[in-house]
Amino acid sequence: MKKLRLLLVMMFVFAGIGVQAQNTGAEPFEGSTHSYRVTKSATLTTALAWTIEGDAGGYEFVGDTDKETVSVKWKSIGDYTLVLTEQRSSGDACPTIRKFPVKVVANNFNVIASIVGNADGCAGISNPVKDEGSDGSNANDVFGQTQRVFNVKMEGGDLTKDWTFKFDITGAVGFDGYDVAVSGATEASGVYTVAGAAPTATESNVATITVTYNTNKQTANNGQDPDVILKLTVSDAKDGSGTSESAANIALNNVMSYNINAVPATTPIIVVN
């Protein structure tokens, strides 16, 4: 069996989607982490203290709460108020208090895998098959190429920021084809970054993954390919704020597959008598 080689070509296309909530610091997704900043007094010696008004179990500070920048992981849907108090370090405190409303909403960041065309179909073949090499052997014959196309798109995240996902492709073990042509990825798997759109865009970037292999180029069984379930699995998707998909969204549409039915590996015609 020859080593698995798959040609994966990823490119950007655009698919229109409707207006959607974006994962911002003012309206963060449940489970996301955001940072907030002030600039403290330049002339007085003061101390800073960040607090939050709202459900105590609905948030978690990440790191220090006495610096100009604070990070918060928002754990539960609800309305909160981020509070910053700056006061003098000696004498009368003379505090200055800033408040910022935060509305935590449901996480609707979703990465959707799909297939282009029919889920079931024959392997690709060029008829008539081109005879090459020895009479009666199909070892070097050209049967054509089999190609299948997957799309991976994002909905629900901030369209202006990059988002990432990992992918894995399984099924065509032992097939002859091409080396992977994805920057930073290994054969049949990798991690990919989809660039954010322009600030005024109302469309989501879509990554296209094309899998191509040479039909009937196995070395065993007279070059006969088996039937194949070619599967794409998307994992570890994150939006521009580092928020992961919810478990419900992951279960919906992160795995897609094709059933590829093998074509007969007929040998060349030879003269018997």
ABEGO torsion letter per residue (X at the ends): XBBBBBBBBBBBBBBBBBBBBBBBAABBBBGBBBBBBBBBBAABBBBBBBBBBEBAAABBBBEBAABABBBBBBABBEBBBBBBBBBBABEBAGBBBBBBBBBBBBBABBBBBBBBEBABEBBBBBOBBBBBEBBGBAAABBAEBBBBBBBBBBBGBBAABBBBBBBBBBGABGBBBBBBABBGBBBGBEBBBBBBBBAABABBBBBBBBBBBBBGABABGGGBBBBBBBBBBBBGBBBAAGBBBBAAAAAAAABBBBBBBBBBBBBBBBBAX
